[in-house]
Amino acid sequence: MPESKHDKFLRIAEARTNKIIDMIRLLSNCSNKATYEYDEIDVKKIFSALEQELKSCKSKFQGSGEKDDKFTLR
């Protein structure tokens, strides 16, 4: 029996969500001041970009699309 669209969504969305969570946890490793040097402006840029991307993702699920841009600290 072929996989239903909902089952496919559940499988893929769960895997992608877990991958994103793992990457966020990996990003938190950059908070180690013994290894990295950063300032509050850098941190604000990172979290602003993440929050903006989450907002964009939510709006796509609600039916309105936005342009996808790449993040840079420079």
PDB file of N, CA, C and O in Angstrom:
ATOM      1  N   MET A   1       0.849  -1.189   0.000  1.00  0.00           N
ATOM      2  CA  MET A   1       0.000   0.000   0.000  1.00  0.00           C
ATOM      3  C   MET A   1       0.888   1.244   0.000  1.00  0.00           C
ATOM      4  O   MET A   1       1.802   1.347   0.818  1.00  0.00           O
ATOM      5  N   PRO A   2       0.636   2.175  -0.892  1.00  0.00           N
ATOM      6  CA  PRO A   2       1.465   3.387  -0.943  1.00  0.00           C
ATOM      7  C   PRO A   2       1.272   4.252   0.305  1.00  0.00           C
ATOM      8  O   PRO A   2       0.214   4.256   0.933  1.00  0.00           O
ATOM      9  N   GLU A   3       2.319   4.968   0.629  1.00  0.00           N
ATOM     10  CA  GLU A   3       2.303   5.863   1.785  1.00  0.00           C
ATOM     11  C   GLU A   3       1.355   7.037   1.511  1.00  0.00           C
ATOM     12  O   GLU A   3       1.409   7.644   0.442  1.00  0.00           O
ATOM     13  N   SER A   4       0.490   7.351   2.478  1.00  0.00           N
ATOM     14  CA  SER A   4      -0.426   8.480   2.301  1.00  0.00           C
ATOM     15  C   SER A   4       0.354   9.792   2.403  1.00  0.00           C
ATOM     16  O   SER A   4       1.466   9.827   2.929  1.00  0.00           O
ATOM     17  N   LYS A   5      -0.242  10.858   1.897  1.00  0.00           N
ATOM     18  CA  LYS A   5       0.406  12.169   1.965  1.00  0.00           C
ATOM     19  C   LYS A   5       0.623  12.595   3.413  1.00  0.00           C
ATOM     20  O   LYS A   5       1.639  13.208   3.741  1.00  0.00           O
ATOM     21  N   HIS A   6      -0.331  12.269   4.273  1.00  0.00           N
ATOM     22  CA  HIS A   6      -0.194  12.644   5.683  1.00  0.00           C
ATOM     23  C   HIS A   6       0.922  11.847   6.350  1.00  0.00           C
ATOM     24  O   HIS A   6       1.717  12.405   7.106  1.00  0.00           O
ATOM     25  N   ASP A   7       0.984  10.551   6.075  1.00  0.00           N
ATOM     26  CA  ASP A   7       2.059   9.735   6.645  1.00  0.00           C
ATOM     27  C   ASP A   7       3.425  10.204   6.148  1.00  0.00           C
ATOM     28  O   ASP A   7       4.394  10.231   6.907  1.00  0.00           O
ATOM     29  N   LYS A   8       3.494  10.571   4.872  1.00  0.00           N
ATOM     30  CA  LYS A   8       4.744  11.092   4.308  1.00  0.00           C
ATOM     31  C   LYS A   8       5.130  12.392   5.000  1.00  0.00           C
ATOM     32  O   LYS A   8       6.294  12.599   5.342  1.00  0.00           O
ATOM     33  N   PHE A   9       4.135  13.279   5.207  1.00  0.00           N
ATOM     34  CA  PHE A   9       4.386  14.533   5.917  1.00  0.00           C
ATOM     35  C   PHE A   9       4.922  14.254   7.314  1.00  0.00           C
ATOM     36  O   PHE A   9       5.922  14.842   7.726  1.00  0.00           O
ATOM     37  N   LEU A  10       4.262  13.358   8.047  1.00  0.00           N
ATOM     38  CA  LEU A  10       4.689  13.041   9.410  1.00  0.00           C
ATOM     39  C   LEU A  10       6.126  12.524   9.437  1.00  0.00           C
ATOM     40  O   LEU A  10       6.926  12.942  10.274  1.00  0.00           O
ATOM     41  N   ARG A  11       6.443  11.625   8.529  1.00  0.00           N
ATOM     42  CA  ARG A  11       7.784  11.033   8.485  1.00  0.00           C
ATOM     43  C   ARG A  11       8.843  12.096   8.188  1.00  0.00           C
ATOM     44  O   ARG A  11       9.852  12.186   8.887  1.00  0.00           O
ATOM     45  N   ILE A  12       8.610  12.886   7.164  1.00  0.00           N
ATOM     46  CA  ILE A  12       9.604  13.872   6.740  1.00  0.00           C
ATOM     47  C   ILE A  12       9.683  15.041   7.712  1.00  0.00           C
ATOM     48  O   ILE A  12      10.779  15.475   8.067  1.00  0.00           O
ATOM     49  N   ALA A  13       8.533  15.557   8.149  1.00  0.00           N
ATOM     50  CA  ALA A  13       8.529  16.702   9.067  1.00  0.00           C
ATOM     51  C   ALA A  13       9.190  16.343  10.395  1.00  0.00           C
ATOM     52  O   ALA A  13       9.916  17.157  10.966  1.00  0.00           O
ATOM     53  N   GLU A  14       8.943  15.138  10.885  1.00  0.00           N
ATOM     54  CA  GLU A  14       9.572  14.712  12.136  1.00  0.00           C
ATOM     55  C   GLU A  14      11.089  14.635  11.984  1.00  0.00           C
ATOM     56  O   GLU A  14      11.826  15.117  12.844  1.00  0.00           O
ATOM     57  N   ALA A  15      11.551  14.038  10.905  1.00  0.00           N
ATOM     58  CA  ALA A  15      12.993  13.912  10.677  1.00  0.00           C
ATOM     59  C   ALA A  15      13.648  15.286  10.519  1.00  0.00           C
ATOM     60  O   ALA A  15      14.716  15.534  11.078  1.00  0.00           O
ATOM     61  N   ARG A  16      13.015  16.167   9.765  1.00  0.00           N
ATOM     62  CA  ARG A  16      13.587  17.502   9.545  1.00  0.00           C
ATOM     63  C   ARG A  16      13.573  18.335  10.824  1.00  0.00           C
ATOM     64  O   ARG A  16      14.519  19.075  11.097  1.00  0.00           O
ATOM     65  N   THR A  17      12.505  18.215  11.604  1.00  0.00           N
ATOM     66  CA  THR A  17      12.430  18.949  12.870  1.00  0.00           C
ATOM     67  C   THR A  17      13.528  18.489  13.816  1.00  0.00           C
ATOM     68  O   THR A  17      14.191  19.311  14.448  1.00  0.00           O
ATOM     69  N   ASN A  18      13.721  17.185  13.916  1.00  0.00           N
ATOM     70  CA  ASN A  18      14.788  16.673  14.780  1.00  0.00           C
ATOM     71  C   ASN A  18      16.164  17.104  14.295  1.00  0.00           C
ATOM     72  O   ASN A  18      17.047  17.383  15.106  1.00  0.00           O
ATOM     73  N   LYS A  19      16.355  17.161  12.983  1.00  0.00           N
ATOM     74  CA  LYS A  19      17.627  17.619  12.421  1.00  0.00           C
ATOM     75  C   LYS A  19      17.876  19.084  12.783  1.00  0.00           C
ATOM     76  O   LYS A  19      18.993  19.456  13.141  1.00  0.00           O
ATOM     77  N   ILE A  20      16.834  19.911  12.689  1.00  0.00           N
ATOM     78  CA  ILE A  20      16.954  21.331  13.034  1.00  0.00           C
ATOM     79  C   ILE A  20      17.272  21.496  14.511  1.00  0.00           C
ATOM     80  O   ILE A  20      18.126  22.304  14.877  1.00  0.00           O
ATOM     81  N   ILE A  21      16.590  20.735  15.361  1.00  0.00           N
ATOM     82  CA  ILE A  21      16.858  20.796  16.801  1.00  0.00           C
ATOM     83  C   ILE A  21      18.301  20.409  17.088  1.00  0.00           C
ATOM     84  O   ILE A  21      18.969  21.055  17.895  1.00  0.00           O
ATOM     85  N   ASP A  22      18.783  19.362  16.435  1.00  0.00           N
ATOM     86  CA  ASP A  22      20.185  18.955  16.613  1.00  0.00           C
ATOM     87  C   ASP A  22      21.140  20.064  16.181  1.00  0.00           C
ATOM     88  O   ASP A  22      22.152  20.303  16.841  1.00  0.00           O
ATOM     89  N   MET A  23      20.827  20.742  15.078  1.00  0.00           N
ATOM     90  CA  MET A  23      21.689  21.822  14.596  1.00  0.00           C
ATOM     91  C   MET A  23      21.665  23.021  15.546  1.00  0.00           C
ATOM     92  O   MET A  23      22.690  23.677  15.731  1.00  0.00           O
ATOM     93  N   ILE A  24      20.525  23.313  16.142  1.00  0.00           N
ATOM     94  CA  ILE A  24      20.452  24.401  17.123  1.00  0.00           C
ATOM     95  C   ILE A  24      21.303  24.054  18.339  1.00  0.00           C
ATOM     96  O   ILE A  24      22.006  24.907  18.879  1.00  0.00           O
ATOM     97  N   ARG A  25      21.235  22.802  18.761  1.00  0.00           N
ATOM     98  CA  ARG A  25      22.076  22.370  19.884  1.00  0.00           C
ATOM     99  C   ARG A  25      23.553  22.480  19.519  1.00  0.00           C
ATOM    100  O   ARG A  25      24.375  22.841  20.362  1.00  0.00           O
ATOM    101  N   LEU A  26      23.891  22.176  18.283  1.00  0.00           N
ATOM    102  CA  LEU A  26      25.268  22.304  17.818  1.00  0.00           C
ATOM    103  C   LEU A  26      25.689  23.773  17.798  1.00  0.00           C
ATOM    104  O   LEU A  26      26.814  24.100  18.177  1.00  0.00           O
ATOM    105  N   LEU A  27      24.801  24.650  17.362  1.00  0.00           N
ATOM    106  CA  LEU A  27      25.078  26.084  17.374  1.00  0.00           C
ATOM    107  C   LEU A  27      25.370  26.570  18.788  1.00  0.00           C
ATOM    108  O   LEU A  27      26.222  27.438  18.980  1.00  0.00           O
ATOM    109  N   SER A  28      24.677  26.025  19.772  1.00  0.00           N
ATOM    110  CA  SER A  28      24.894  26.462  21.155  1.00  0.00           C
ATOM    111  C   SER A  28      26.310  26.165  21.634  1.00  0.00           C
ATOM    112  O   SER A  28      26.779  26.778  22.592  1.00  0.00           O
ATOM    113  N   ASN A  29      26.989  25.238  20.984  1.00  0.00           N
ATOM    114  CA  ASN A  29      28.393  24.979  21.325  1.00  0.00           C
ATOM    115  C   ASN A  29      29.268  26.204  21.046  1.00  0.00           C
ATOM    116  O   ASN A  29      30.330  26.356  21.650  1.00  0.00           O
ATOM    117  N   CYS A  30      28.835  27.063  20.149  1.00  0.00           N
ATOM    118  CA  CYS A  30      29.584  28.283  19.840  1.00  0.00           C
ATOM    119  C   CYS A  30      29.547  29.289  20.987  1.00  0.00           C
ATOM    120  O   CYS A  30      30.245  30.302  20.937  1.00  0.00           O
ATOM    121  N   SER A  31      28.754  29.033  22.008  1.00  0.00           N
ATOM    122  CA  SER A  31      28.662  29.948  23.148  1.00  0.00           C
ATOM    123  C   SER A  31      29.833  29.798  24.112  1.00  0.00           C
ATOM    124  O   SER A  31      29.939  30.557  25.076  1.00  0.00           O
ATOM    125  N   ASN A  32      30.708  28.836  23.867  1.00  0.00           N
ATOM    126  CA  ASN A  32      31.863  28.592  24.730  1.00  0.00           C
ATOM    127  C   ASN A  32      32.894  29.709  24.545  1.00  0.00           C
ATOM    128  O   ASN A  32      33.608  29.750  23.543  1.00  0.00           O
ATOM    129  N   LYS A  33      32.959  30.609  25.523  1.00  0.00           N
ATOM    130  CA  LYS A  33      33.871  31.767  25.430  1.00  0.00           C
ATOM    131  C   LYS A  33      35.342  31.366  25.543  1.00  0.00           C
ATOM    132  O   LYS A  33      36.217  32.154  25.185  1.00  0.00           O
ATOM    133  N   ALA A  34      35.628  30.173  26.027  1.00  0.00           N
ATOM    134  CA  ALA A  34      37.009  29.708  26.092  1.00  0.00           C
ATOM    135  C   ALA A  34      37.529  29.353  24.696  1.00  0.00           C
ATOM    136  O   ALA A  34      38.735  29.372  24.449  1.00  0.00           O
ATOM    137  N   THR A  35      36.615  29.034  23.800  1.00  0.00           N
ATOM    138  CA  THR A  35      36.986  28.625  22.451  1.00  0.00           C
ATOM    139  C   THR A  35      36.717  29.698  21.405  1.00  0.00           C
ATOM    140  O   THR A  35      37.453  29.814  20.425  1.00  0.00           O
ATOM    141  N   TYR A  36      35.661  30.481  21.613  1.00  0.00           N
ATOM    142  CA  TYR A  36      35.228  31.457  20.612  1.00  0.00           C
ATOM    143  C   TYR A  36      35.160  32.858  21.200  1.00  0.00           C
ATOM    144  O   TYR A  36      34.989  33.042  22.405  1.00  0.00           O
ATOM    145  N   GLU A  37      35.297  33.830  20.324  1.00  0.00           N
ATOM    146  CA  GLU A  37      35.148  35.229  20.715  1.00  0.00           C
ATOM    147  C   GLU A  37      33.995  35.825  19.915  1.00  0.00           C
ATOM    148  O   GLU A  37      33.966  35.737  18.688  1.00  0.00           O
ATOM    149  N   TYR A  38      33.057  36.427  20.617  1.00  0.00           N
ATOM    150  CA  TYR A  38      31.904  37.050  19.979  1.00  0.00           C
ATOM    151  C   TYR A  38      31.383  38.138  20.895  1.00  0.00           C
ATOM    152  O   TYR A  38      31.724  38.192  22.077  1.00  0.00           O
ATOM    153  N   ASP A  39      30.551  39.005  20.336  1.00  0.00           N
ATOM    154  CA  ASP A  39      29.959  40.052  21.161  1.00  0.00           C
ATOM    155  C   ASP A  39      28.437  39.959  21.088  1.00  0.00           C
ATOM    156  O   ASP A  39      27.883  39.135  20.360  1.00  0.00           O
ATOM    157  N   GLU A  40      27.785  40.808  21.844  1.00  0.00           N
ATOM    158  CA  GLU A  40      26.322  40.780  21.926  1.00  0.00           C
ATOM    159  C   GLU A  40      25.673  41.074  20.577  1.00  0.00           C
ATOM    160  O   GLU A  40      24.590  40.565  20.286  1.00  0.00           O
ATOM    161  N   ILE A  41      26.319  41.883  19.762  1.00  0.00           N
ATOM    162  CA  ILE A  41      25.785  42.190  18.428  1.00  0.00           C
ATOM    163  C   ILE A  41      25.740  40.929  17.573  1.00  0.00           C
ATOM    164  O   ILE A  41      24.754  40.685  16.877  1.00  0.00           O
ATOM    165  N   ASP A  42      26.813  40.122  17.622  1.00  0.00           N
ATOM    166  CA  ASP A  42      26.836  38.858  16.881  1.00  0.00           C
ATOM    167  C   ASP A  42      25.694  37.949  17.326  1.00  0.00           C
ATOM    168  O   ASP A  42      24.994  37.359  16.502  1.00  0.00           O
ATOM    169  N   VAL A  43      25.519  37.846  18.637  1.00  0.00           N
ATOM    170  CA  VAL A  43      24.479  36.980  19.193  1.00  0.00           C
ATOM    171  C   VAL A  43      23.096  37.467  18.753  1.00  0.00           C
ATOM    172  O   VAL A  43      22.244  36.663  18.375  1.00  0.00           O
ATOM    173  N   LYS A  44      22.879  38.767  18.802  1.00  0.00           N
ATOM    174  CA  LYS A  44      21.588  39.325  18.381  1.00  0.00           C
ATOM    175  C   LYS A  44      21.320  39.044  16.905  1.00  0.00           C
ATOM    176  O   LYS A  44      20.188  38.739  16.529  1.00  0.00           O
ATOM    177  N   LYS A  45      22.355  39.144  16.063  1.00  0.00           N
ATOM    178  CA  LYS A  45      22.194  38.857  14.637  1.00  0.00           C
ATOM    179  C   LYS A  45      21.779  37.399  14.418  1.00  0.00           C
ATOM    180  O   LYS A  45      20.893  37.107  13.615  1.00  0.00           O
ATOM    181  N   ILE A  46      22.435  36.495  15.145  1.00  0.00           N
ATOM    182  CA  ILE A  46      22.126  35.068  15.009  1.00  0.00           C
ATOM    183  C   ILE A  46      20.675  34.799  15.390  1.00  0.00           C
ATOM    184  O   ILE A  46      19.931  34.175  14.633  1.00  0.00           O
ATOM    185  N   PHE A  47      20.279  35.274  16.572  1.00  0.00           N
ATOM    186  CA  PHE A  47      18.931  34.971  17.043  1.00  0.00           C
ATOM    187  C   PHE A  47      17.860  35.726  16.265  1.00  0.00           C
ATOM    188  O   PHE A  47      16.737  35.240  16.128  1.00  0.00           O
ATOM    189  N   SER A  48      18.189  36.888  15.764  1.00  0.00           N
ATOM    190  CA  SER A  48      17.253  37.607  14.907  1.00  0.00           C
ATOM    191  C   SER A  48      17.007  36.820  13.621  1.00  0.00           C
ATOM    192  O   SER A  48      15.868  36.699  13.170  1.00  0.00           O
ATOM    193  N   ALA A  49      18.077  36.289  13.035  1.00  0.00           N
ATOM    194  CA  ALA A  49      17.949  35.496  11.812  1.00  0.00           C
ATOM    195  C   ALA A  49      17.137  34.227  12.062  1.00  0.00           C
ATOM    196  O   ALA A  49      16.292  33.857  11.247  1.00  0.00           O
ATOM    197  N   LEU A  50      17.393  33.565  13.185  1.00  0.00           N
ATOM    198  CA  LEU A  50      16.640  32.352  13.513  1.00  0.00           C
ATOM    199  C   LEU A  50      15.161  32.662  13.730  1.00  0.00           C
ATOM    200  O   LEU A  50      14.292  31.948  13.230  1.00  0.00           O
ATOM    201  N   GLU A  51      14.882  33.724  14.473  1.00  0.00           N
ATOM    202  CA  GLU A  51      13.494  34.106  14.732  1.00  0.00           C
ATOM    203  C   GLU A  51      12.776  34.499  13.445  1.00  0.00           C
ATOM    204  O   GLU A  51      11.608  34.162  13.252  1.00  0.00           O
ATOM    205  N   GLN A  52      13.476  35.210  12.569  1.00  0.00           N
ATOM    206  CA  GLN A  52      12.888  35.608  11.287  1.00  0.00           C
ATOM    207  C   GLN A  52      12.571  34.380  10.442  1.00  0.00           C
ATOM    208  O   GLN A  52      11.521  34.314   9.802  1.00  0.00           O
ATOM    209  N   GLU A  53      13.472  33.417  10.441  1.00  0.00           N
ATOM    210  CA  GLU A  53      13.257  32.211   9.644  1.00  0.00           C
ATOM    211  C   GLU A  53      12.104  31.380  10.199  1.00  0.00           C
ATOM    212  O   GLU A  53      11.330  30.806   9.432  1.00  0.00           O
ATOM    213  N   LEU A  54      11.982  31.312  11.519  1.00  0.00           N
ATOM    214  CA  LEU A  54      10.843  30.610  12.118  1.00  0.00           C
ATOM    215  C   LEU A  54       9.528  31.298  11.749  1.00  0.00           C
ATOM    216  O   LEU A  54       8.537  30.636  11.442  1.00  0.00           O
ATOM    217  N   LYS A  55       9.530  32.611  11.781  1.00  0.00           N
ATOM    218  CA  LYS A  55       8.338  33.380  11.409  1.00  0.00           C
ATOM    219  C   LYS A  55       7.969  33.113   9.949  1.00  0.00           C
ATOM    220  O   LYS A  55       6.797  32.933   9.621  1.00  0.00           O
ATOM    221  N   SER A  56       8.974  33.088   9.082  1.00  0.00           N
ATOM    222  CA  SER A  56       8.755  32.815   7.665  1.00  0.00           C
ATOM    223  C   SER A  56       8.193  31.407   7.465  1.00  0.00           C
ATOM    224  O   SER A  56       7.279  31.201   6.667  1.00  0.00           O
ATOM    225  N   CYS A  57       8.743  30.456   8.190  1.00  0.00           N
ATOM    226  CA  CYS A  57       8.282  29.068   8.092  1.00  0.00           C
ATOM    227  C   CYS A  57       6.823  28.959   8.529  1.00  0.00           C
ATOM    228  O   CYS A  57       6.023  28.292   7.872  1.00  0.00           O
ATOM    229  N   LYS A  58       6.481  29.607   9.627  1.00  0.00           N
ATOM    230  CA  LYS A  58       5.097  29.587  10.110  1.00  0.00           C
ATOM    231  C   LYS A  58       4.151  30.180   9.074  1.00  0.00           C
ATOM    232  O   LYS A  58       3.068  29.643   8.841  1.00  0.00           O
ATOM    233  N   SER A  59       4.555  31.281   8.454  1.00  0.00           N
ATOM    234  CA  SER A  59       3.678  31.921   7.470  1.00  0.00           C
ATOM    235  C   SER A  59       3.472  31.027   6.248  1.00  0.00           C
ATOM    236  O   SER A  59       2.400  31.047   5.645  1.00  0.00           O
ATOM    237  N   LYS A  60       4.482  30.247   5.880  1.00  0.00           N
ATOM    238  CA  LYS A  60       4.327  29.324   4.753  1.00  0.00           C
ATOM    239  C   LYS A  60       3.301  28.245   5.080  1.00  0.00           C
ATOM    240  O   LYS A  60       2.540  27.831   4.205  1.00  0.00           O
ATOM    241  N   PHE A  61       3.270  27.788   6.327  1.00  0.00           N
ATOM    242  CA  PHE A  61       2.275  26.804   6.734  1.00  0.00           C
ATOM    243  C   PHE A  61       0.878  27.421   6.767  1.00  0.00           C
ATOM    244  O   PHE A  61      -0.120  26.707   6.667  1.00  0.00           O
ATOM    245  N   GLN A  62       0.807  28.729   6.905  1.00  0.00           N
ATOM    246  CA  GLN A  62      -0.482  29.419   6.924  1.00  0.00           C
ATOM    247  C   GLN A  62      -0.888  29.901   5.537  1.00  0.00           C
ATOM    248  O   GLN A  62      -1.912  30.566   5.382  1.00  0.00           O
ATOM    249  N   GLY A  63      -0.087  29.565   4.530  1.00  0.00           N
ATOM    250  CA  GLY A  63      -0.485  29.830   3.156  1.00  0.00           C
ATOM    251  C   GLY A  63       0.166  31.002   2.460  1.00  0.00           C
ATOM    252  O   GLY A  63      -0.054  31.199   1.265  1.00  0.00           O
ATOM    253  N   SER A  64       0.956  31.785   3.163  1.00  0.00           N
ATOM    254  CA  SER A  64       1.628  32.905   2.498  1.00  0.00           C
ATOM    255  C   SER A  64       3.125  32.635   2.455  1.00  0.00           C
ATOM    256  O   SER A  64       3.717  32.251   3.464  1.00  0.00           O
ATOM    257  N   GLY A  65       3.731  32.830   1.311  1.00  0.00           N
ATOM    258  CA  GLY A  65       5.154  32.548   1.150  1.00  0.00           C
ATOM    259  C   GLY A  65       6.002  33.792   1.205  1.00  0.00           C
ATOM    260  O   GLY A  65       5.538  34.890   0.898  1.00  0.00           O
ATOM    261  N   GLU A  66       7.257  33.616   1.601  1.00  0.00           N
ATOM    262  CA  GLU A  66       8.218  34.712   1.638  1.00  0.00           C
ATOM    263  C   GLU A  66       9.505  34.263   0.967  1.00  0.00           C
ATOM    264  O   GLU A  66       9.742  33.068   0.791  1.00  0.00           O
ATOM    265  N   LYS A  67      10.330  35.225   0.596  1.00  0.00           N
ATOM    266  CA  LYS A  67      11.618  34.960  -0.036  1.00  0.00           C
ATOM    267  C   LYS A  67      12.587  34.346   0.977  1.00  0.00           C
ATOM    268  O   LYS A  67      12.619  34.749   2.139  1.00  0.00           O
ATOM    269  N   ASP A  68      13.371  33.372   0.526  1.00  0.00           N
ATOM    270  CA  ASP A  68      14.379  32.734   1.375  1.00  0.00           C
ATOM    271  C   ASP A  68      15.728  33.399   1.159  1.00  0.00           C
ATOM    272  O   ASP A  68      16.232  33.423   0.036  1.00  0.00           O
ATOM    273  N   ASP A  69      16.321  33.940   2.220  1.00  0.00           N
ATOM    274  CA  ASP A  69      17.633  34.580   2.159  1.00  0.00           C
ATOM    275  C   ASP A  69      18.624  33.795   3.001  1.00  0.00           C
ATOM    276  O   ASP A  69      18.241  33.117   3.954  1.00  0.00           O
ATOM    277  N   LYS A  70      19.892  33.887   2.648  1.00  0.00           N
ATOM    278  CA  LYS A  70      20.957  33.246   3.422  1.00  0.00           C
ATOM    279  C   LYS A  70      21.426  34.184   4.521  1.00  0.00           C
ATOM    280  O   LYS A  70      21.410  35.404   4.355  1.00  0.00           O
ATOM    281  N   PHE A  71      21.844  33.614   5.646  1.00  0.00           N
ATOM    282  CA  PHE A  71      22.322  34.372   6.798  1.00  0.00           C
ATOM    283  C   PHE A  71      23.821  34.614   6.691  1.00  0.00           C
ATOM    284  O   PHE A  71      24.567  33.756   6.220  1.00  0.00           O
ATOM    285  N   THR A  72      24.255  35.791   7.134  1.00  0.00           N
ATOM    286  CA  THR A  72      25.678  36.089   7.253  1.00  0.00           C
ATOM    287  C   THR A  72      25.898  37.042   8.414  1.00  0.00           C
ATOM    288  O   THR A  72      25.060  37.904   8.680  1.00  0.00           O
ATOM    289  N   LEU A  73      27.011  36.895   9.101  1.00  0.00           N
ATOM    290  CA  LEU A  73      27.369  37.808  10.183  1.00  0.00           C
ATOM    291  C   LEU A  73      28.133  39.013   9.652  1.00  0.00           C
ATOM    292  O   LEU A  73      28.383  39.954  10.406  1.00  0.00           O
ATOM    293  N   ARG A  74      28.500  39.013   8.412  1.00  0.00           N
ATOM    294  CA  ARG A  74      29.304  40.088   7.825  1.00  0.00           C
ATOM    295  C   ARG A  74      28.449  41.125   7.151  1.00  0.00           C
ATOM    296  O   ARG A  74      28.973  42.097   6.607  1.00  0.00           O
TER     297      ARG A  74
END
